Amino acid sequence: MPQITVDCSPTARSALDRQKFALALHRLVVDTVGTRLEACKTRFRPADETVVGDGGSDAPLVHVGIALLPGRSEEVKARLSQAVVDLVAEHLAAAAGGASYVSAEIRDLEASYRKR
């Protein structure tokens, strides 16, 4: 915990320094929700087939999903979500410039979650 997944379109993958972004994201999560740095785990998943609106845009598309152990308030999750969106946009702007499509969702892990 937390389990982090980052879905990236091809243009986002080429624009985003994934290692640098993940390290910044981990620090942000720790500072916002009070978890341990070594507990943060991020997976990047390619989203090779993405279409936005009428299909005329090739702007980078990134969606970050963060699953946390239950107990954080909706306010804390909303604050983290906004901070993640801002962080992605900052990292994309440094490389890609221009428009991008960025979203984030923070959710609770299900009671069935187990780790080792």
N, CA, C and O atoms as a GROMACS GRO file, in nm:
protein
  464
    1MET      N    1   0.084  -0.116   0.000
    1MET     CA    2   0.000   0.000   0.000
    1MET      C    3   0.089   0.122   0.000
    1MET      O    4   0.189   0.118   0.072
    2PRO      N    5   0.066   0.227  -0.069
    2PRO     CA    6  -0.037   0.235  -0.171
    2PRO      C    7   0.002   0.166  -0.302
    2PRO      O    8   0.120   0.156  -0.337
    3GLN      N    9  -0.100   0.120  -0.371
    3GLN     CA   10  -0.082   0.060  -0.504
    3GLN      C   11  -0.114   0.170  -0.606
    3GLN      O   12  -0.224   0.223  -0.608
    4ILE      N   13  -0.017   0.202  -0.690
    4ILE     CA   14  -0.032   0.311  -0.785
    4ILE      C   15  -0.018   0.256  -0.927
    4ILE      O   16   0.076   0.183  -0.957
    5THR      N   17  -0.113   0.292  -1.012
    5THR     CA   18  -0.102   0.257  -1.154
    5THR      C   19  -0.111   0.386  -1.235
    5THR      O   20  -0.189   0.476  -1.205
    6VAL      N   21  -0.029   0.392  -1.338
    6VAL     CA   22  -0.026   0.509  -1.425
    6VAL      C   23  -0.047   0.460  -1.568
    6VAL      O   24   0.039   0.392  -1.624
    7ASP      N   25  -0.160   0.495  -1.626
    7ASP     CA   26  -0.191   0.461  -1.765
    7ASP      C   27  -0.145   0.576  -1.852
    7ASP      O   28  -0.181   0.692  -1.828
    8CYS      N   29  -0.065   0.544  -1.955
    8CYS     CA   30  -0.006   0.648  -2.040
    8CYS      C   31  -0.028   0.619  -2.188
    8CYS      O   32  -0.004   0.508  -2.234
    9SER      N   33  -0.074   0.720  -2.261
    9SER     CA   34  -0.081   0.709  -2.406
    9SER      C   35   0.062   0.710  -2.462
    9SER      O   36   0.156   0.745  -2.391
   10PRO      N   37   0.078   0.672  -2.588
   10PRO     CA   38   0.213   0.673  -2.647
   10PRO      C   39   0.282   0.810  -2.639
   10PRO      O   40   0.401   0.817  -2.610
   11THR      N   41   0.207   0.917  -2.663
   11THR     CA   42   0.271   1.049  -2.655
   11THR      C   43   0.309   1.085  -2.512
   11THR      O   44   0.408   1.154  -2.490
   12ALA      N   45   0.232   1.038  -2.416
   12ALA     CA   46   0.266   1.062  -2.275
   12ALA      C   47   0.390   0.982  -2.236
   12ALA      O   48   0.478   1.032  -2.166
   13ARG      N   49   0.398   0.857  -2.282
   13ARG     CA   50   0.515   0.774  -2.250
   13ARG      C   51   0.644   0.837  -2.303
   13ARG      O   52   0.747   0.832  -2.236
   14SER      N   53   0.637   0.894  -2.422
   14SER     CA   54   0.758   0.953  -2.478
   14SER      C   55   0.793   1.087  -2.411
   14SER      O   56   0.909   1.129  -2.413
   15ALA      N   57   0.694   1.154  -2.353
   15ALA     CA   58   0.717   1.285  -2.292
   15ALA      C   59   0.752   1.277  -2.143
   15ALA      O   60   0.812   1.370  -2.089
   16LEU      N   61   0.716   1.169  -2.078
   16LEU     CA   62   0.726   1.160  -1.932
   16LEU      C   63   0.850   1.081  -1.890
   16LEU      O   64   0.869   0.968  -1.934
   17ASP      N   65   0.932   1.141  -1.805
   17ASP     CA   66   1.043   1.067  -1.743
   17ASP      C   67   0.980   0.987  -1.629
   17ASP      O   68   0.959   1.040  -1.519
   18ARG      N   69   0.949   0.862  -1.656
   18ARG     CA   70   0.871   0.781  -1.562
   18ARG      C   71   0.940   0.762  -1.428
   18ARG      O   72   0.874   0.768  -1.324
   19GLN      N   73   1.069   0.739  -1.426
   19GLN     CA   74   1.142   0.722  -1.300
   19GLN      C   75   1.134   0.849  -1.216
   19GLN      O   76   1.101   0.844  -1.098
   20LYS      N   77   1.165   0.961  -1.277
   20LYS     CA   78   1.162   1.089  -1.206
   20LYS      C   79   1.021   1.120  -1.155
   20LYS      O   80   1.003   1.164  -1.042
   21PHE      N   81   0.921   1.095  -1.240
   21PHE     CA   82   0.783   1.120  -1.200
   21PHE      C   83   0.743   1.030  -1.083
   21PHE      O   84   0.684   1.078  -0.986
   22ALA      N   85   0.774   0.900  -1.091
   22ALA     CA   86   0.736   0.807  -0.984
   22ALA      C   87   0.798   0.846  -0.851
   22ALA      O   88   0.732   0.840  -0.748
   23LEU      N   89   0.924   0.886  -0.852
   23LEU     CA   90   0.989   0.927  -0.727
   23LEU      C   91   0.922   1.051  -0.668
   23LEU      O   92   0.903   1.059  -0.547
   24ALA      N   93   0.887   1.146  -0.754
   24ALA     CA   94   0.817   1.266  -0.706
   24ALA      C   95   0.678   1.230  -0.656
   24ALA      O   96   0.631   1.284  -0.555
   25LEU      N   97   0.611   1.140  -0.726
   25LEU     CA   98   0.477   1.096  -0.686
   25LEU      C   99   0.481   1.026  -0.550
   25LEU      O  100   0.395   1.050  -0.466
   26HIS      N  101   0.578   0.940  -0.529
   26HIS     CA  102   0.589   0.871  -0.401
   26HIS      C  103   0.605   0.971  -0.286
   26HIS      O  104   0.540   0.958  -0.183
   27ARG      N  105   0.690   1.070  -0.305
   27ARG     CA  106   0.710   1.172  -0.201
   27ARG      C  107   0.580   1.248  -0.175
   27ARG      O  108   0.545   1.276  -0.061
   28LEU      N  109   0.508   1.280  -0.282
   28LEU     CA  110   0.381   1.351  -0.268
   28LEU      C  111   0.280   1.268  -0.189
   28LEU      O  112   0.212   1.320  -0.101
   29VAL      N  113   0.270   1.140  -0.219
   29VAL     CA  114   0.177   1.051  -0.149
   29VAL      C  115   0.214   1.044   0.000
   29VAL      O  116   0.127   1.054   0.086
   30VAL      N  117   0.342   1.026   0.028
   30VAL     CA  118   0.387   1.019   0.168
   30VAL      C  119   0.350   1.147   0.242
   30VAL      O  120   0.296   1.142   0.352
   31ASP      N  121   0.379   1.261   0.181
   31ASP     CA  122   0.353   1.389   0.246
   31ASP      C  123   0.204   1.417   0.264
   31ASP      O  124   0.165   1.486   0.358
   32THR      N  125   0.121   1.364   0.176
   32THR     CA  126  -0.023   1.393   0.180
   32THR      C  127  -0.102   1.298   0.268
   32THR      O  128  -0.191   1.341   0.342
   33VAL      N  129  -0.070   1.169   0.263
   33VAL     CA  130  -0.151   1.072   0.338
   33VAL      C  131  -0.077   1.007   0.454
   33VAL      O  132  -0.136   0.931   0.530
   34GLY      N  133   0.051   1.037   0.469
   34GLY     CA  134   0.123   0.988   0.586
   34GLY      C  135   0.162   0.841   0.582
   34GLY      O  136   0.170   0.778   0.687
   35THR      N  137   0.185   0.787   0.465
   35THR     CA  138   0.232   0.649   0.455
   35THR      C  139   0.385   0.648   0.453
   35THR      O  140   0.448   0.754   0.458
   36ARG      N  141   0.443   0.530   0.447
   36ARG     CA  142   0.589   0.517   0.441
   36ARG      C  143   0.634   0.515   0.295
   36ARG      O  144   0.567   0.458   0.209
   37LEU      N  145   0.748   0.577   0.267
   37LEU     CA  146   0.801   0.584   0.131
   37LEU      C  147   0.821   0.445   0.072
   37LEU      O  148   0.786   0.421  -0.044
   38GLU      N  149   0.875   0.354   0.150
   38GLU     CA  150   0.902   0.218   0.099
   38GLU      C  151   0.774   0.140   0.071
   38GLU      O  152   0.780   0.033   0.009
   39ALA      N  153   0.661   0.189   0.115
   39ALA     CA  154   0.533   0.122   0.088
   39ALA      C  155   0.476   0.161  -0.049
   39ALA      O  156   0.385   0.094  -0.099
   40CYS      N  157   0.527   0.267  -0.109
   40CYS     CA  158   0.475   0.314  -0.238
   40CYS      C  159   0.528   0.227  -0.351
   40CYS      O  160   0.648   0.204  -0.363
   41LYS      N  161   0.436   0.180  -0.434
   41LYS     CA  162   0.470   0.096  -0.550
   41LYS      C  163   0.393   0.149  -0.670
   41LYS      O  164   0.271   0.167  -0.665
   42THR      N  165   0.466   0.175  -0.779
   42THR     CA  166   0.403   0.229  -0.900
   42THR      C  167   0.428   0.139  -1.019
   42THR      O  168   0.540   0.093  -1.042
   43ARG      N  169   0.321   0.115  -1.094
   43ARG     CA  170   0.328   0.041  -1.222
   43ARG      C  171   0.283   0.135  -1.332
   43ARG      O  172   0.181   0.203  -1.320
   44PHE      N  173   0.358   0.136  -1.441
   44PHE     CA  174   0.319   0.212  -1.559
   44PHE      C  175   0.262   0.115  -1.661
   44PHE      O  176   0.322   0.013  -1.692
   45ARG      N  177   0.144   0.149  -1.712
   45ARG     CA  178   0.078   0.064  -1.811
   45ARG      C  179   0.059   0.143  -1.940
   45ARG      O  180   0.005   0.253  -1.938
   46PRO      N  181   0.104   0.086  -2.052
   46PRO     CA  182   0.081   0.155  -2.179
   46PRO      C  183  -0.066   0.150  -2.217
   46PRO      O  184  -0.132   0.046  -2.205
   47ALA      N  185  -0.116   0.262  -2.262
   47ALA     CA  186  -0.252   0.270  -2.315
   47ALA      C  187  -0.236   0.305  -2.463
   47ALA      O  188  -0.250   0.420  -2.503
   48ASP      N  189  -0.206   0.203  -2.542
   48ASP     CA  190  -0.169   0.225  -2.682
   48ASP      C  191  -0.283   0.275  -2.768
   48ASP      O  192  -0.259   0.344  -2.868
   49GLU      N  193  -0.404   0.243  -2.733
   49GLU     CA  194  -0.519   0.286  -2.814
   49GLU      C  195  -0.604   0.381  -2.732
   49GLU      O  196  -0.687   0.339  -2.652
   50THR      N  197  -0.582   0.509  -2.752
   50THR     CA  198  -0.660   0.611  -2.682
   50THR      C  199  -0.724   0.704  -2.784
   50THR      O  200  -0.664   0.738  -2.886
   51VAL      N  201  -0.846   0.744  -2.756
   51VAL     CA  202  -0.919   0.838  -2.842
   51VAL      C  203  -0.982   0.942  -2.750
   51VAL      O  204  -1.049   0.907  -2.652
   52VAL      N  205  -0.961   1.068  -2.780
   52VAL     CA  206  -1.020   1.177  -2.704
   52VAL      C  207  -1.111   1.256  -2.797
   52VAL      O  208  -1.070   1.296  -2.906
   53GLY      N  209  -1.234   1.279  -2.754
   53GLY     CA  210  -1.328   1.360  -2.831
   53GLY      C  211  -1.349   1.308  -2.972
   53GLY      O  212  -1.386   1.192  -2.992
   54ASP      N  213  -1.325   1.394  -3.071
   54ASP     CA  214  -1.346   1.356  -3.211
   54ASP      C  215  -1.227   1.283  -3.271
   54ASP      O  216  -1.225   1.254  -3.391
   55GLY      N  217  -1.127   1.253  -3.188
   55GLY     CA  218  -1.010   1.179  -3.234
   55GLY      C  219  -0.904   1.265  -3.298
   55GLY      O  220  -0.805   1.213  -3.349
   56GLY      N  221  -0.922   1.396  -3.296
   56GLY     CA  222  -0.828   1.485  -3.363
   56GLY      C  223  -0.708   1.527  -3.281
   56GLY      O  224  -0.623   1.601  -3.330
   57SER      N  225  -0.698   1.482  -3.157
   57SER     CA  226  -0.588   1.523  -3.071
   57SER      C  227  -0.494   1.407  -3.043
   57SER      O  228  -0.537   1.295  -3.018
   58ASP      N  229  -0.366   1.438  -3.047
   58ASP     CA  230  -0.264   1.340  -3.011
   58ASP      C  231  -0.192   1.384  -2.883
   58ASP      O  232  -0.081   1.340  -2.855
   59ALA      N  233  -0.257   1.473  -2.806
   59ALA     CA  234  -0.197   1.523  -2.684
   59ALA      C  235  -0.179   1.410  -2.584
   59ALA      O  236  -0.257   1.314  -2.585
   60PRO      N  237  -0.077   1.419  -2.499
   60PRO     CA  238  -0.055   1.315  -2.399
   60PRO      C  239  -0.177   1.294  -2.310
   60PRO      O  240  -0.242   1.390  -2.268
   61LEU      N  241  -0.207   1.168  -2.280
   61LEU     CA  242  -0.316   1.130  -2.192
   61LEU      C  243  -0.259   1.044  -2.080
   61LEU      O  244  -0.193   0.943  -2.106
   62VAL      N  245  -0.283   1.085  -1.955
   62VAL     CA  246  -0.234   1.011  -1.838
   62VAL      C  247  -0.347   1.001  -1.737
   62VAL      O  248  -0.414   1.099  -1.706
   63HIS      N  249  -0.368   0.879  -1.686
   63HIS     CA  250  -0.460   0.859  -1.574
   63HIS      C  251  -0.384   0.787  -1.463
   63HIS      O  252  -0.322   0.683  -1.486
   64VAL      N  253  -0.390   0.844  -1.343
   64VAL     CA  254  -0.322   0.786  -1.227
   64VAL      C  255  -0.429   0.734  -1.132
   64VAL      O  256  -0.520   0.807  -1.092
   65GLY      N  257  -0.417   0.607  -1.095
   65GLY     CA  258  -0.505   0.547  -0.995
   65GLY      C  259  -0.424   0.511  -0.872
   65GLY      O  260  -0.320   0.446  -0.882
   66ILE      N  261  -0.471   0.553  -0.757
   66ILE     CA  262  -0.401   0.522  -0.631
   66ILE      C  263  -0.499   0.454  -0.538
   66ILE      O  264  -0.604   0.509  -0.505
   67ALA      N  265  -0.462   0.333  -0.495
   67ALA     CA  266  -0.545   0.257  -0.402
   67ALA      C  267  -0.476   0.257  -0.265
   67ALA      O  268  -0.360   0.218  -0.253
   68LEU      N  269  -0.550   0.301  -0.164
   68LEU     CA  270  -0.499   0.314  -0.028
   68LEU      C  271  -0.575   0.223   0.067
   68LEU      O  272  -0.689   0.185   0.040
   69LEU      N  273  -0.511   0.188   0.176
   69LEU     CA  274  -0.585   0.121   0.282
   69LEU      C  275  -0.694   0.215   0.331
   69LEU      O  276  -0.673   0.336   0.335
   70PRO      N  277  -0.810   0.163   0.368
   70PRO     CA  278  -0.921   0.249   0.413
   70PRO      C  279  -0.883   0.332   0.535
   70PRO      O  280  -0.796   0.295   0.613
   71GLY      N  281  -0.952   0.446   0.548
   71GLY     CA  282  -0.933   0.528   0.666
   71GLY      C  283  -0.906   0.674   0.637
   71GLY      O  284  -0.914   0.757   0.727
   72ARG      N  285  -0.873   0.706   0.512
   72ARG     CA  286  -0.850   0.847   0.478
   72ARG      C  287  -0.984   0.914   0.447
   72ARG      O  288  -1.073   0.853   0.389
   73SER      N  289  -0.996   1.038   0.487
   73SER     CA  290  -1.120   1.112   0.460
   73SER      C  291  -1.130   1.144   0.312
   73SER      O  292  -1.031   1.142   0.239
   74GLU      N  293  -1.252   1.175   0.268
   74GLU     CA  294  -1.273   1.216   0.129
   74GLU      C  295  -1.196   1.344   0.099
   74GLU      O  296  -1.149   1.364  -0.012
   75GLU      N  297  -1.184   1.431   0.198
   75GLU     CA  298  -1.108   1.555   0.180
   75GLU      C  299  -0.961   1.527   0.152
   75GLU      O  300  -0.903   1.588   0.063
   76VAL      N  301  -0.902   1.435   0.226
   76VAL     CA  302  -0.762   1.399   0.204
   76VAL      C  303  -0.745   1.336   0.066
   76VAL      O  304  -0.650   1.367  -0.005
   77LYS      N  305  -0.837   1.248   0.029
   77LYS     CA  306  -0.828   1.183  -0.103
   77LYS      C  307  -0.844   1.286  -0.215
   77LYS      O  308  -0.774   1.278  -0.316
   78ALA      N  309  -0.934   1.382  -0.199
   78ALA     CA  310  -0.952   1.486  -0.300
   78ALA      C  311  -0.828   1.574  -0.310
   78ALA      O  312  -0.787   1.612  -0.420
   79ARG      N  313  -0.768   1.606  -0.197
   79ARG     CA  314  -0.646   1.687  -0.197
   79ARG      C  315  -0.532   1.613  -0.268
   79ARG      O  316  -0.458   1.673  -0.345
   80LEU      N  317  -0.520   1.483  -0.241
   80LEU     CA  318  -0.418   1.403  -0.307
   80LEU      C  319  -0.445   1.396  -0.457
   80LEU      O  320  -0.353   1.411  -0.537
   81SER      N  321  -0.569   1.374  -0.495
   81SER     CA  322  -0.605   1.365  -0.636
   81SER      C  323  -0.566   1.493  -0.711
   81SER      O  324  -0.507   1.485  -0.819
   82GLN      N  325  -0.599   1.608  -0.656
   82GLN     CA  326  -0.564   1.735  -0.721
   82GLN      C  327  -0.413   1.753  -0.728
   82GLN      O  328  -0.361   1.799  -0.830
   83ALA      N  329  -0.344   1.718  -0.622
   83ALA     CA  330  -0.198   1.731  -0.621
   83ALA      C  331  -0.134   1.639  -0.725
   83ALA      O  332  -0.034   1.677  -0.788
   84VAL      N  333  -0.190   1.520  -0.744
   84VAL     CA  334  -0.138   1.426  -0.844
   84VAL      C  335  -0.161   1.482  -0.985
   84VAL      O  336  -0.071   1.478  -1.068
   85VAL      N  337  -0.280   1.534  -1.011
   85VAL     CA  338  -0.309   1.594  -1.142
   85VAL      C  339  -0.210   1.708  -1.170
   85VAL      O  340  -0.156   1.718  -1.281
   86ASP      N  341  -0.186   1.792  -1.071
   86ASP     CA  342  -0.092   1.902  -1.088
   86ASP      C  343   0.050   1.851  -1.114
   86ASP      O  344   0.122   1.907  -1.196
   87LEU      N  345   0.090   1.746  -1.043
   87LEU     CA  346   0.224   1.690  -1.061
   87LEU      C  347   0.242   1.631  -1.200
   87LEU      O  348   0.345   1.654  -1.264
   88VAL      N  349   0.143   1.556  -1.247
   88VAL     CA  350   0.151   1.501  -1.383
   88VAL      C  351   0.162   1.614  -1.485
   88VAL      O  352   0.248   1.610  -1.572
   89ALA      N  353   0.076   1.714  -1.473
   89ALA     CA  354   0.078   1.826  -1.568
   89ALA      C  355   0.213   1.896  -1.567
   89ALA      O  356   0.265   1.935  -1.672
   90GLU      N  357   0.269   1.913  -1.449
   90GLU     CA  358   0.401   1.976  -1.436
   90GLU      C  359   0.508   1.894  -1.509
   90GLU      O  360   0.591   1.949  -1.580
   91HIS      N  361   0.506   1.763  -1.490
   91HIS     CA  362   0.606   1.678  -1.553
   91HIS      C  363   0.586   1.669  -1.704
   91HIS      O  364   0.683   1.662  -1.779
   92LEU      N  365   0.462   1.669  -1.748
   92LEU     CA  366   0.436   1.667  -1.893
   92LEU      C  367   0.474   1.800  -1.957
   92LEU      O  368   0.531   1.802  -2.066
   93ALA      N  369   0.442   1.910  -1.892
   93ALA     CA  370   0.471   2.042  -1.947
   93ALA      C  371   0.621   2.061  -1.967
   93ALA      O  372   0.663   2.125  -2.063
   94ALA      N  373   0.700   2.006  -1.878
   94ALA     CA  374   0.845   2.019  -1.888
   94ALA      C  375   0.897   1.955  -2.016
   94ALA      O  376   0.997   2.000  -2.072
   95ALA      N  377   0.831   1.849  -2.062
   95ALA     CA  378   0.879   1.777  -2.180
   95ALA      C  379   0.795   1.801  -2.304
   95ALA      O  380   0.848   1.820  -2.413
   96ALA      N  381   0.663   1.800  -2.288
   96ALA     CA  382   0.575   1.803  -2.404
   96ALA      C  383   0.523   1.943  -2.437
   96ALA      O  384   0.503   1.975  -2.554
   97GLY      N  385   0.503   2.025  -2.335
   97GLY     CA  386   0.441   2.155  -2.358
   97GLY      C  387   0.300   2.136  -2.411
   97GLY      O  388   0.260   2.024  -2.445
   98GLY      N  389   0.224   2.243  -2.420
   98GLY     CA  390   0.092   2.236  -2.480
   98GLY      C  391  -0.011   2.159  -2.399
   98GLY      O  392   0.003   2.141  -2.278
   99ALA      N  393  -0.114   2.115  -2.470
   99ALA     CA  394  -0.229   2.049  -2.407
   99ALA      C  395  -0.195   1.908  -2.362
   99ALA      O  396  -0.108   1.842  -2.418
  100SER      N  397  -0.265   1.864  -2.260
  100SER     CA  398  -0.257   1.725  -2.215
  100SER      C  399  -0.389   1.691  -2.147
  100SER      O  400  -0.465   1.779  -2.108
  101TYR      N  401  -0.415   1.562  -2.134
  101TYR     CA  402  -0.535   1.513  -2.067
  101TYR      C  403  -0.488   1.433  -1.947
  101TYR      O  404  -0.427   1.328  -1.961
  102VAL      N  405  -0.518   1.485  -1.829
  102VAL     CA  406  -0.467   1.426  -1.706
  102VAL      C  407  -0.582   1.405  -1.609
  102VAL      O  408  -0.666   1.493  -1.591
  103SER      N  409  -0.586   1.288  -1.547
  103SER     CA  410  -0.687   1.260  -1.445
  103SER      C  411  -0.626   1.173  -1.336
  103SER      O  412  -0.522   1.109  -1.356
  104ALA      N  413  -0.691   1.172  -1.221
  104ALA     CA  414  -0.646   1.089  -1.109
  104ALA      C  415  -0.768   1.046  -1.029
  104ALA      O  416  -0.867   1.117  -1.019
  105GLU      N  417  -0.757   0.927  -0.972
  105GLU     CA  418  -0.862   0.874  -0.885
  105GLU      C  419  -0.796   0.809  -0.765
  105GLU      O  420  -0.704   0.728  -0.779
  106ILE      N  421  -0.843   0.844  -0.648
  106ILE     CA  422  -0.793   0.786  -0.524
  106ILE      C  423  -0.906   0.703  -0.466
  106ILE      O  424  -1.018   0.752  -0.450
  107ARG      N  425  -0.878   0.578  -0.436
  107ARG     CA  426  -0.983   0.490  -0.383
  107ARG      C  427  -0.928   0.406  -0.269
  107ARG      O  428  -0.807   0.396  -0.250
  108ASP      N  429  -1.021   0.346  -0.195
  108ASP     CA  430  -0.984   0.254  -0.088
  108ASP      C  431  -0.964   0.114  -0.144
  108ASP      O  432  -1.038   0.071  -0.233
  109LEU      N  433  -0.866   0.043  -0.093
  109LEU     CA  434  -0.849  -0.098  -0.126
  109LEU      C  435  -0.964  -0.177  -0.067
  109LEU      O  436  -1.017  -0.142   0.039
  110GLU      N  437  -1.002  -0.283  -0.133
  110GLU     CA  438  -1.109  -0.370  -0.085
  110GLU      C  439  -1.062  -0.448   0.038
  110GLU      O  440  -0.941  -0.464   0.060
  111ALA      N  441  -1.156  -0.495   0.117
  111ALA     CA  442  -1.125  -0.573   0.238
  111ALA      C  443  -1.048  -0.700   0.205
  111ALA      O  444  -0.978  -0.754   0.291
  112SER      N  445  -1.061  -0.749   0.083
  112SER     CA  446  -0.991  -0.872   0.043
  112SER      C  447  -0.844  -0.850   0.011
  112SER      O  448  -0.772  -0.947  -0.012
  113TYR      N  449  -0.795  -0.727   0.009
  113TYR     CA  450  -0.656  -0.697  -0.026
  113TYR      C  451  -0.560  -0.766   0.070
  113TYR      O  452  -0.578  -0.762   0.192
  114ARG      N  453  -0.461  -0.828   0.014
  114ARG     CA  454  -0.354  -0.892   0.092
  114ARG      C  455  -0.221  -0.858   0.028
  114ARG      O  456  -0.215  -0.832  -0.092
  115LYS      N  457  -0.115  -0.859   0.107
  115LYS     CA  458   0.020  -0.838   0.053
  115LYS      C  459   0.118  -0.923   0.130
  115LYS      O  460   0.086  -0.978   0.236
  116ARG      N  461   0.237  -0.933   0.076
  116ARG     CA  462   0.342  -1.011   0.140
  116ARG      C  463   0.473  -0.941   0.127
  116ARG      O  464   0.575  -0.990   0.174
   0.00000   0.00000   0.00000
